[in-house]
Structure formats: C-alpha cells, structure tokens
Amino acid sequence: MRLLWRAAVALTTEDHAMLQAEATLAARNRSPAAASAEPSGLWTYCVYGLILAGLLLIARYQFHIIVPHILAAATARSGVRSLAYVGVLWIVLGFVLVIVRTALWVAYRPAPPATADTAPALTVIIPAYNEGAMVLQSIESAVHADYPRERLEILVIDDGSKDDTWSYIRQASERHPGLVTALRQSENRGKREALALGFARARGEILVTIDSDSVIERGALLAIAGPFRDARVGAVAGKVVVYNRARGVIPRMLHVRFIISFDMRRAAESVYRNVYCCPGALTALRADAVRRVLERWRNQRFLGSRCTFGEDRAMTNYLLDSGYDALYQRTAVVHTVVPQAYDKLCKMLLRWDRSYVREELRFARIVWKRPWPTRLLASYDRFITNAGLPISYAGLAVLPVVIAQDPGVTASMIAVMGAVSLFNVLYYLRSERSLDFVYGVLYAYFYSVALFWIFPYALATVRARGWLTR
C-alpha cells in the first residue's frame, strides 16, 4: 500500500485518484476490516480488568483524597461551602456516570447485518463541494461494497463546486451507468440543501449518507442496514475512523478520540437506543421517517438565524422527537479524512461545538418524550456531561490563583491529567490493539493548552453560519 502511494504521487491528479482508490479497495478485499479489527478473547478481558482496576483507583483517589480535601476547605472557608458541596456532588455523580457508561459499553452488541436475500432497497447519498479527486474514492467504495446491485442506487450531488469535483462525479456515473447518478446544483447552497436534493430523489427504503472525503469498508452497507429490521429504528450511526491517520500527529490524536467517542460512548448510548448524533460521515436513515421531518429539518432556524451546519445531529434530533430510536452499528466502518493543521482543526471543532450547543438545547425538550428507561438514562447523561462544562471552566478561571498560592500543585495536576487520560484510552485498546493509544494521552494535554478556548468562543458565536473549513 505504501509503495502504491509513493508511486501515485508522480502521476497526474486523475491517475493518482484512480490508483489510490483501487489500492484502498484491494486492501479491503484482502481484509475487510483490517484497519478496525477488534481484538478478542484474552486481550479483551485484560482490557476489561484494567478498566475495573482503573475505576477502583479513581474511586480511592476521589473519595479518600479529593472529596475530603474539598470538604475540609469548605469547613475552613464558609464563603465557599456551597460551591464546594456542588463540586463534590458533581464528582460523585460523574463517577457514577462513568460506571454506567462502562457497564452499557460492555453490554453492547451490534445488530446482525442484513443478508443478500433480505437487504432492503438502499440509496447512498454523497454530497460534495470542492472535494476534487477524493470524491471518486468515496463513490468507488460505495460501488464496490457488498450489497445486491438490483437494490442499490448511489446519488452524488455536486453542490456548486468551483474545482474539478464535477468531472470526477461525472466520470463515476459514466463508468457505472444505472448505479451512480450524478446531480449538480448550479450554485453552492450548502450541505443541507445537497442532502435534501438527494433525499427527494432517492428511491430506497433506507438512505445512507456518506461524506465525500470518506470511504466505507466492503461490509458497511449490509451492516448498517441490519438494525432496520426493527421498525422502531429511525437512524443508525456507523463507526468512524481516521483515513489519513499516518499524516501527522493531529490525525493520530483524532483517530484515538474518534474510537473512544464512537466505540465507547455511542455503543453505550445505543444500548438505551438514544445515540445523540448520527454522523454525516456514515449514517443510515429510514426514508419514510426522513420525509416526515424533511421540510422542518431543511428550514431549521436557531435564534432567528437559518441553520447551515450540524445537519447530522439536527436530523437525529428530529427523528428522536418523532418517536424513532437511534442506534450505533460497530461493524459498519467508514474511514474519513480529518484536518492535519491546527487552524483547520479549530474551524472543524468550532462548527461542531456551535451545533452541539444548539442541539443540546433542543434535546433538553425532546428527552421528555422518550420512553422511561431512555428518558432516565439520557437525562442523567446529558445533565452530568453539560454541567461539567461550566464547572471545568470555573476551575480553569481560578487556576492561576491556586498556582500562585502553591506552585507545586502544577506538577500534581499534570500527573492527574495524564492518569485520567490514560484511563480513558483503555476503551480505545478494546477496539484497537495499537501503541497509538499514547496519542490519546497527548490529546488531553494538547486540548488543555491549545483548544480549551474553542467551546466558550463557539458559545459566544453560536448564531454564526459559516462552514469555515472551505
């Protein structure tokens, strides 16, 4: 694969894209899930044992050292007593949430994939804007996926690209007539409008969205169609891993974070059938359900401003609000390109955090419509998660004062941060047996130093509409 990549650099842009696509598909043919193969057996139980040991150590540290220290400070200074009690309560409830998530994660099992005989009619929708040669790889990965051809269609929408994206889309449609349909918007109208066009033209019972900078594994379509045997399921999130993880430190860090986010958190959420965000990189939607909410989703507004991004989480919320469940399918894997430079990473995270604020506010109203078990777990999860944000930033605000009074606390904080992040990456090791786990620890420090400002800025500019990364 590396030799093919090096050779491709010397070729024309078109030949480069073709060779890279063929090499990627050949690698998946040899090992359908090579990049995301899950360790099993003894290794898995070892990881579970390490997580249990980590939970016990965290409990001892928090309840034998941290909590008594906070309560002692509250006794000494009555003015901070209420704040101290709030902090202790959040620590206790947060630790319980970690235990609950871990138990749900262990209990999670992916649904069986659809079979060639039972697979429903399925439409793959790929919106693209200024994607260049990468869109061809995305299309080819869908073309070569294991799925009955008579029940598959692929719609690719050029959202008014200003580069050569359209030429690659048209090339794919000419190469695969009857399977790939090329659609083109005369001007750039945004990803939401491009998806809406695909939703309106699709004939499938299941609609699968794939980002134009992403490639799916061969079994992804059958896998992601499997959960729809259950009529209550409206959306299914695939597993997202990083395509360009070998291209620098930032992609490697994001790969570990993605695995933890998807294979731990979304797996836990799936057990109580309430995945909060089914991502645009790979998500399957029930077509009938989408059509019921399409116009509301398409014309969504927030604080008087039309919503132009966060369309994936917005659609998930609309379907949850309509009474459907949202699941995660570990066996449906997509490889997506992530930013390699700091400035582009910041722009991506800003867009994500702005949509996070908007959709969390919406979900706070939706959650009360969910069935009782889901309502209880989802409310608890979102309350503790969101309460941690102001508590964390309040702690950050008083940090300079604490360090000024006791400079030695800095080394303790750095050590604790490393220990906590090392515990978190244990979940990554359940999914991938790789030394790349160290990048998960590195990301914790990187975020604390270089990315901590993003959420407050996103909150202050939540009405912004720009996509930023184009």
Backbone torsions as a table, in degrees:
resi	resn	phi	psi	omega
1	MET	NA	-41.8	-179.9
2	ARG	-67.2	-38.4	178.2
3	LEU	-64.1	-41.0	177.1
4	LEU	-61.6	-41.5	-179.5
5	TRP	-62.2	-45.5	-178.1
6	ARG	-65.3	-38.2	178.7
7	ALA	-66.7	-35.5	-176.2
8	ALA	-67.1	-26.3	-177.9
9	VAL	-59.0	-32.5	-176.3
10	ALA	-83.1	-5.2	-176.6
11	LEU	-90.1	173.5	174.9
12	THR	-68.2	166.9	-178.5
13	THR	-59.8	-41.4	-178.2
14	GLU	-67.7	-47.3	179.8
15	ASP	-64.7	-36.2	177.1
16	HIS	-57.5	-49.9	-178.1
17	ALA	-62.8	-42.9	-178.3
18	MET	-63.9	-46.9	-177.5
19	LEU	-65.3	-40.8	-179.6
20	GLN	-65.3	-39.2	178.4
21	ALA	-63.7	-45.0	-178.6
22	GLU	-65.9	-38.8	178.6
23	ALA	-65.1	-41.1	179.4
24	THR	-63.1	-44.4	-179.3
25	LEU	-67.4	-37.8	178.4
26	ALA	-63.9	-40.3	178.4
27	ALA	-62.8	-39.6	180.0
28	ARG	-71.2	-30.8	177.2
29	ASN	-64.3	-37.5	179.9
30	ARG	-72.6	-36.8	-177.6
31	SER	-146.7	90.7	-170.4
32	PRO	-52.1	-28.7	-178.4
33	ALA	-131.4	39.6	-173.3
34	ALA	-59.2	-41.2	-175.0
35	ALA	-78.1	-12.9	-177.1
36	SER	-131.0	22.4	-178.8
37	ALA	-59.8	137.0	-176.5
38	GLU	-95.2	127.5	172.4
39	PRO	-61.2	153.5	-179.1
40	SER	-141.9	-179.0	175.0
41	GLY	65.4	-131.8	-174.3
42	LEU	-58.5	-40.3	-179.1
43	TRP	-59.5	-45.1	-178.6
44	THR	-60.8	-44.5	-179.5
45	TYR	-68.0	-31.0	175.3
46	CYS	-64.9	-42.2	178.3
47	VAL	-64.0	-44.1	177.1
48	TYR	-58.2	-41.3	179.3
49	GLY	-64.5	-40.6	177.9
50	LEU	-64.5	-38.9	178.7
51	ILE	-65.4	-42.3	177.4
52	LEU	-62.2	-42.9	177.8
53	ALA	-63.4	-38.8	177.9
54	GLY	-63.7	-41.1	177.8
55	LEU	-62.1	-41.3	179.0
56	LEU	-65.2	-40.8	178.5
57	LEU	-66.3	-40.4	177.9
58	ILE	-63.7	-42.5	179.3
59	ALA	-60.9	-44.6	179.8
60	ARG	-63.1	-44.1	-178.4
61	TYR	-64.3	-45.5	-176.3
62	GLN	-70.0	-45.8	-170.4
63	PHE	-92.1	-11.1	176.8
64	HIS	-107.8	-16.3	-177.6
65	ILE	-124.6	-59.1	-173.0
66	ILE	-66.6	-55.3	-176.3
67	VAL	-60.4	-48.7	176.8
68	PRO	-58.6	-36.3	179.4
69	HIS	-64.3	-43.4	179.9
70	ILE	-65.3	-43.5	-179.5
71	LEU	-66.2	-36.0	177.0
72	ALA	-64.6	-40.3	177.7
73	ALA	-65.3	-37.3	179.5
74	ALA	-66.3	-35.7	178.4
75	THR	-68.9	-37.9	-178.5
76	ALA	-73.2	-32.9	-177.8
77	ARG	-126.2	97.1	-175.7
78	SER	-62.5	-23.7	-178.0
79	GLY	-67.0	-22.5	-178.7
80	VAL	-108.9	12.3	-174.9
81	ARG	-61.3	-47.8	-178.6
82	SER	-62.3	-43.9	178.9
83	LEU	-62.3	-38.7	179.5
84	ALA	-65.0	-42.6	179.2
85	TYR	-63.5	-37.5	176.6
86	VAL	-63.2	-43.8	179.1
87	GLY	-61.4	-42.9	178.6
88	VAL	-63.7	-43.8	179.3
89	LEU	-60.5	-42.7	-179.6
90	TRP	-66.1	-38.1	178.1
91	ILE	-61.6	-45.5	-178.8
92	VAL	-64.5	-49.6	-178.5
93	LEU	-66.9	-34.7	177.5
94	GLY	-65.8	-38.9	178.1
95	PHE	-66.0	-39.3	176.6
96	VAL	-62.4	-39.0	178.8
97	LEU	-62.6	-40.2	177.5
98	VAL	-60.6	-42.2	178.5
99	ILE	-64.1	-43.9	-179.8
100	VAL	-62.8	-47.3	179.4
101	ARG	-60.6	-40.8	-179.0
102	THR	-64.5	-43.2	179.4
103	ALA	-63.4	-42.4	178.6
104	LEU	-65.9	-39.5	179.1
105	TRP	-62.0	-42.1	177.8
106	VAL	-66.1	-35.6	-177.7
107	ALA	-76.4	-19.0	-175.2
108	TYR	-62.4	138.4	171.1
109	ARG	-137.3	132.6	177.0
110	PRO	-67.6	152.4	177.1
111	ALA	-72.5	152.1	175.5
112	PRO	-61.3	144.5	178.9
113	PRO	-70.0	161.7	171.4
114	ALA	-68.5	157.0	177.4
115	THR	-106.0	166.4	179.4
116	ALA	-59.5	-30.2	-178.4
117	ASP	-81.2	-31.5	-173.8
118	THR	-106.4	-2.1	-176.4
119	ALA	-60.5	129.6	179.2
120	PRO	-75.3	163.6	173.9
121	ALA	-60.7	131.1	-170.7
122	LEU	-134.6	136.1	177.0
123	THR	-116.2	123.4	173.4
124	VAL	-92.3	129.4	-179.2
125	ILE	-118.6	122.0	-178.4
126	ILE	-122.5	101.4	174.4
127	PRO	-82.4	142.9	-176.8
128	ALA	-142.0	141.3	174.5
129	TYR	-145.3	118.1	178.8
130	ASN	49.9	44.3	-177.6
131	GLU	-94.0	-18.9	178.8
132	GLY	64.1	-142.5	-173.4
133	ALA	-65.3	-23.2	-176.6
134	MET	-61.7	-30.8	-178.1
135	VAL	-62.6	-31.5	179.6
136	LEU	-65.3	-38.8	177.1
137	GLN	-64.4	-40.3	178.5
138	SER	-61.7	-45.5	179.8
139	ILE	-63.6	-46.4	-177.6
140	GLU	-63.1	-33.9	178.6
141	SER	-65.3	-35.4	177.2
142	ALA	-73.5	-38.2	179.4
143	VAL	-61.5	-41.1	-175.5
144	HIS	-92.0	7.4	176.4
145	ALA	-68.0	152.2	176.0
146	ASP	-75.6	102.5	177.0
147	TYR	-162.0	140.6	-179.4
148	PRO	-56.9	122.0	-175.0
149	ARG	-62.1	-32.7	-178.4
150	GLU	-71.4	-12.3	179.3
151	ARG	-116.8	20.3	-177.4
152	LEU	-127.7	134.7	168.5
153	GLU	-135.1	150.0	-178.6
154	ILE	-125.5	117.7	177.6
155	LEU	-107.2	125.4	179.5
156	VAL	-118.7	123.3	-174.7
157	ILE	-112.5	118.3	173.4
158	ASP	-86.0	116.1	-176.0
159	ASP	-89.9	57.7	177.0
160	GLY	67.6	40.4	-178.7
161	SER	-61.8	149.4	179.8
162	LYS	-105.0	0.1	177.7
163	ASP	-109.9	-149.8	-176.3
164	ASP	-94.5	19.0	-179.1
165	THR	-56.1	-44.0	-176.9
166	TRP	-60.7	-36.3	-178.8
167	SER	-64.2	-36.7	178.4
168	TYR	-72.0	-37.6	177.6
169	ILE	-64.6	-45.3	179.7
170	ARG	-64.7	-38.7	177.3
171	GLN	-59.2	-42.4	179.5
172	ALA	-66.1	-39.9	-179.2
173	SER	-68.2	-33.6	177.9
174	GLU	-73.2	-31.9	179.7
175	ARG	-75.2	-29.6	-177.5
176	HIS	-127.0	65.1	-178.9
177	PRO	-64.0	140.8	-179.3
178	GLY	85.2	-15.5	178.9
179	LEU	-111.0	-47.0	-179.5
180	VAL	-104.3	124.4	176.8
181	THR	-112.5	126.0	-179.4
182	ALA	-95.8	126.7	177.0
183	LEU	-122.5	146.8	-175.7
184	ARG	-139.0	128.9	173.3
185	GLN	-92.2	138.8	-173.7
186	SER	-66.6	-23.3	178.8
187	GLU	-145.1	163.6	-179.8
188	ASN	-72.5	114.9	-178.0
189	ARG	-114.0	-2.7	178.7
190	GLY	102.3	156.3	-176.6
191	LYS	-61.8	-36.3	-178.5
192	ARG	-62.4	-41.8	179.1
193	GLU	-68.6	-37.9	178.1
194	ALA	-63.8	-42.9	177.1
195	LEU	-64.3	-40.7	179.9
196	ALA	-60.0	-39.7	176.5
197	LEU	-62.2	-43.5	178.4
198	GLY	-64.5	-42.5	178.5
199	PHE	-60.0	-40.5	-177.9
200	ALA	-69.1	-33.5	-176.5
201	ARG	-89.2	-15.9	-173.3
202	ALA	-67.3	144.4	178.0
203	ARG	-107.4	-9.9	-174.5
204	GLY	-75.6	157.6	173.5
205	GLU	-74.6	-29.3	178.6
206	ILE	-118.2	134.3	179.1
207	LEU	-110.7	123.8	-179.8
208	VAL	-113.1	120.6	176.7
209	THR	-97.1	134.9	177.2
210	ILE	-131.5	130.2	175.6
211	ASP	-67.9	149.5	-176.3
212	SER	-74.2	-6.1	174.7
213	ASP	-107.5	26.7	-175.1
214	SER	-133.9	149.8	175.5
215	VAL	-127.4	139.9	-178.2
216	ILE	-99.0	154.7	174.8
217	GLU	-78.6	161.9	-171.4
218	ARG	-57.6	-38.0	-176.9
219	GLY	-89.1	5.6	-171.7
220	ALA	-64.2	-40.5	-175.5
221	LEU	-69.6	-45.0	176.6
222	LEU	-63.4	-38.7	-179.5
223	ALA	-64.7	-44.8	-173.6
224	ILE	-77.6	-17.4	175.8
225	ALA	-80.9	-20.6	-175.2
226	GLY	-56.0	-48.2	-176.1
227	PRO	-63.3	-15.4	-176.3
228	PHE	-76.6	0.8	169.6
229	ARG	-59.8	-28.9	177.7
230	ASP	-84.7	118.1	-175.6
231	ALA	-65.7	-15.9	179.9
232	ARG	-80.3	-13.3	-176.2
233	VAL	-82.2	125.9	178.8
234	GLY	-110.0	-23.6	-178.4
235	ALA	-148.5	145.3	178.1
236	VAL	-135.2	125.8	178.5
237	ALA	-91.2	136.5	173.5
238	GLY	-86.7	174.6	178.4
239	LYS	-92.6	123.0	-176.8
240	VAL	-102.4	124.3	172.8
241	VAL	-123.6	164.3	-173.3
242	VAL	-86.4	127.2	-178.9
243	TYR	-73.7	-42.8	-174.1
244	ASN	-103.6	39.4	-174.5
245	ARG	-64.4	-21.5	-179.2
246	ALA	-85.7	3.0	-173.4
247	ARG	-97.4	22.3	176.2
248	GLY	143.4	174.4	-177.4
249	VAL	-68.8	-42.7	-177.9
250	ILE	-60.4	-49.4	176.7
251	PRO	-59.5	-35.7	179.0
252	ARG	-67.0	-41.3	177.2
253	MET	-63.5	-43.7	-178.8
254	LEU	-66.2	-32.7	178.6
255	HIS	-61.0	-45.2	178.7
256	VAL	-64.1	-43.1	179.4
257	ARG	-62.8	-39.8	179.1
258	PHE	-63.1	-44.1	-179.5
259	ILE	-61.3	-44.2	178.9
260	ILE	-63.5	-43.3	-178.5
261	SER	-63.7	-45.2	-176.1
262	PHE	-83.9	-52.2	-170.3
263	ASP	-81.3	-9.3	173.6
264	MET	-108.8	-64.4	-172.7
265	ARG	-66.9	-48.4	-178.8
266	ARG	-69.0	-30.8	174.6
267	ALA	-63.2	-43.7	178.4
268	ALA	-64.0	-43.9	179.7
269	GLU	-62.7	-34.7	-176.9
270	SER	-65.6	-30.6	-179.5
271	VAL	-61.9	-37.9	175.1
272	TYR	-100.5	20.0	165.7
273	ARG	61.1	39.2	-177.5
274	ASN	-144.9	63.1	172.5
275	VAL	-68.5	124.7	-171.8
276	TYR	-74.6	-31.4	-179.3
277	CYS	-140.2	115.6	173.1
278	CYS	-94.4	113.0	-164.8
279	PRO	-76.8	151.3	180.0
280	GLY	-63.6	-25.2	-179.1
281	ALA	-58.7	-39.2	174.9
282	LEU	-162.1	107.8	176.5
283	THR	-144.4	143.1	174.2
284	ALA	-111.9	139.6	-176.4
285	LEU	-130.1	144.4	175.2
286	ARG	-75.8	121.2	-171.9
287	ALA	-59.0	-44.0	-179.8
288	ASP	-60.2	-39.9	-179.7
289	ALA	-67.4	-40.5	179.9
290	VAL	-62.6	-42.6	-177.3
291	ARG	-65.5	-27.3	178.4
292	ARG	-70.3	-26.8	-176.4
293	VAL	-113.7	2.6	-169.2
294	LEU	-56.7	-48.8	-175.9
295	GLU	-68.0	-38.8	177.5
296	ARG	-64.6	-42.6	178.4
297	TRP	-65.3	-42.6	-177.5
298	ARG	-65.2	-35.4	-176.3
299	ASN	-105.5	21.2	-177.6
300	GLN	-57.3	138.4	177.3
301	ARG	-130.6	152.5	178.8
302	PHE	-141.3	121.5	-177.3
303	LEU	52.5	40.1	176.7
304	GLY	82.4	-4.7	-177.6
305	SER	-108.5	137.2	-179.9
306	ARG	-69.5	136.2	-176.9
307	CYS	-82.4	124.8	-177.2
308	THR	-114.3	-10.6	177.2
309	PHE	-138.9	179.5	-175.3
310	GLY	69.8	25.0	-176.3
311	GLU	-65.1	-26.8	-178.6
312	ASP	-71.2	-48.6	178.9
313	ARG	-69.3	-34.0	177.6
314	ALA	-61.8	-45.0	179.1
315	MET	-63.7	-40.6	177.3
316	THR	-58.2	-44.3	179.3
317	ASN	-64.0	-41.5	179.3
318	TYR	-61.9	-39.5	-179.7
319	LEU	-72.5	-39.1	175.0
320	LEU	-62.0	-39.6	179.1
321	ASP	-64.8	-28.0	179.8
322	SER	-84.1	-0.8	176.9
323	GLY	99.8	1.8	178.3
324	TYR	-85.3	159.8	176.0
325	ASP	-99.1	154.5	177.0
326	ALA	-122.4	126.6	-175.8
327	LEU	-119.3	170.7	175.4
328	TYR	-119.7	137.2	179.8
329	GLN	-119.6	101.4	-175.6
330	ARG	-59.9	-30.8	-174.1
331	THR	-83.8	-4.7	176.1
332	ALA	-98.0	103.3	-169.2
333	VAL	-112.1	135.2	175.4
334	VAL	-127.4	142.1	177.8
335	HIS	-107.4	121.1	-174.1
336	THR	-121.5	147.2	178.0
337	VAL	-79.0	133.6	179.0
338	VAL	-120.5	163.5	180.0
339	PRO	-61.5	144.7	176.6
340	GLN	-105.8	-16.5	-177.7
341	ALA	-109.5	151.4	-177.1
342	TYR	-59.8	-44.7	-176.0
343	ASP	-64.2	-39.9	178.7
344	LYS	-71.2	-33.5	175.4
345	LEU	-62.4	-44.8	179.3
346	CYS	-59.8	-42.0	-179.7
347	LYS	-64.6	-40.9	178.1
348	MET	-63.3	-46.1	-178.2
349	LEU	-67.9	-34.2	175.7
350	LEU	-60.9	-45.7	179.3
351	ARG	-62.5	-43.1	179.5
352	TRP	-63.4	-44.1	-176.5
353	ASP	-69.6	-34.9	176.6
354	ARG	-63.9	-43.6	178.0
355	SER	-69.8	-31.0	176.6
356	TYR	-60.0	-47.1	179.8
357	VAL	-60.5	-48.6	-177.7
358	ARG	-61.0	-48.1	-174.4
359	GLU	-78.5	-25.0	173.1
360	GLU	-65.7	-40.0	176.8
361	LEU	-63.5	-39.2	177.8
362	ARG	-67.2	-42.5	-177.3
363	PHE	-65.9	-28.2	178.3
364	ALA	-59.8	-26.0	175.7
365	ARG	-90.2	-33.1	-177.5
366	ILE	-71.6	-36.1	-171.3
367	VAL	-56.3	-30.0	-177.4
368	TRP	-73.2	-10.1	176.7
369	LYS	-92.2	-10.2	-176.2
370	ARG	-76.9	158.4	177.4
371	PRO	-58.5	157.6	-171.7
372	TRP	-53.7	-52.1	-178.5
373	PRO	-60.1	-42.3	179.0
374	THR	-65.5	-42.7	-179.1
375	ARG	-59.6	-44.0	-177.8
376	LEU	-65.4	-50.3	-177.4
377	LEU	-68.0	-41.9	-179.1
378	ALA	-66.5	-41.1	179.1
379	SER	-62.7	-44.0	-179.9
380	TYR	-64.0	-46.9	-179.8
381	ASP	-58.5	-49.9	-175.2
382	ARG	-71.0	-34.3	179.7
383	PHE	-63.8	-49.6	-178.2
384	ILE	-66.9	-42.4	-179.2
385	THR	-62.2	-47.4	-176.9
386	ASN	-74.7	-33.2	177.3
387	ALA	-65.7	-28.1	-179.9
388	GLY	-66.1	-24.3	-178.6
389	LEU	-66.5	-56.8	178.5
390	PRO	-63.6	-34.2	178.5
391	ILE	-64.5	-41.8	180.0
392	SER	-64.9	-44.2	-178.4
393	TYR	-72.7	-29.2	174.0
394	ALA	-65.6	-41.6	176.6
395	GLY	-63.5	-37.3	178.3
396	LEU	-65.3	-35.1	-178.9
397	ALA	-66.9	-35.7	-178.7
398	VAL	-91.3	-2.7	-177.5
399	LEU	-57.7	-44.6	179.4
400	PRO	-58.3	-36.9	179.7
401	VAL	-66.1	-43.0	179.9
402	VAL	-63.0	-43.8	-179.2
403	ILE	-66.4	-37.4	178.9
404	ALA	-63.1	-36.9	-179.8
405	GLN	-76.7	-33.2	-178.1
406	ASP	-145.4	86.4	-177.9
407	PRO	-57.6	-25.2	-178.7
408	GLY	-66.6	-17.3	-178.8
409	VAL	-68.7	-20.3	-178.6
410	THR	-60.9	-47.1	-179.8
411	ALA	-62.9	-37.8	178.5
412	SER	-64.6	-41.9	-179.6
413	MET	-65.0	-41.3	178.8
414	ILE	-62.8	-41.6	179.7
415	ALA	-65.8	-43.0	179.6
416	VAL	-64.0	-42.4	178.8
417	MET	-59.6	-42.3	178.2
418	GLY	-65.1	-40.3	-179.8
419	ALA	-65.1	-43.5	-179.7
420	VAL	-65.0	-44.7	180.0
421	SER	-66.4	-34.8	176.7
422	LEU	-64.6	-38.0	175.5
423	PHE	-63.9	-42.9	-178.5
424	ASN	-61.6	-38.4	-176.6
425	VAL	-74.7	-6.8	172.5
426	LEU	-60.1	-34.2	177.7
427	TYR	-64.0	-34.1	177.0
428	TYR	-63.9	-40.2	-177.9
429	LEU	-65.0	-23.3	174.6
430	ARG	-66.1	-31.6	-177.9
431	SER	-89.8	-40.8	-177.7
432	GLU	-135.2	125.3	177.6
433	ARG	-86.9	81.9	-171.5
434	SER	-143.4	146.8	176.2
435	LEU	-72.1	-6.4	178.0
436	ASP	-63.6	-7.0	178.8
437	PHE	-58.2	-25.6	-179.3
438	VAL	-63.3	-26.2	178.5
439	TYR	-70.2	-23.1	174.2
440	GLY	-68.5	-38.1	175.6
441	VAL	-67.0	-43.7	179.3
442	LEU	-60.4	-37.2	-178.5
443	TYR	-62.9	-35.4	179.9
444	ALA	-60.0	-43.8	178.5
445	TYR	-70.7	-41.2	180.0
446	PHE	-60.4	-44.1	179.7
447	TYR	-63.8	-43.4	-176.7
448	SER	-64.2	-31.4	-177.1
449	VAL	-93.6	-42.7	-168.3
450	ALA	-112.1	-13.2	-175.0
451	LEU	-124.3	-0.3	-175.4
452	PHE	-61.5	-24.8	-175.1
453	TRP	-78.5	-14.1	-169.3
454	ILE	-66.8	-46.9	-177.4
455	PHE	-62.9	-48.1	177.7
456	PRO	-58.1	-39.1	179.3
457	TYR	-68.5	-39.5	177.0
458	ALA	-62.3	-39.8	178.6
459	LEU	-63.8	-40.0	-178.9
460	ALA	-73.0	-22.9	-177.3
461	THR	-119.7	34.1	-171.9
462	VAL	-63.2	-21.9	-179.4
463	ARG	-83.8	-4.3	-178.8
464	ALA	-60.1	147.3	-175.9
465	ARG	-114.1	-11.4	-174.3
466	GLY	-67.0	143.8	178.7
467	TRP	-75.3	-31.5	171.4
468	LEU	79.6	-37.9	-172.8
469	THR	-92.3	3.2	179.4
470	ARG	-112.2	NA	NA
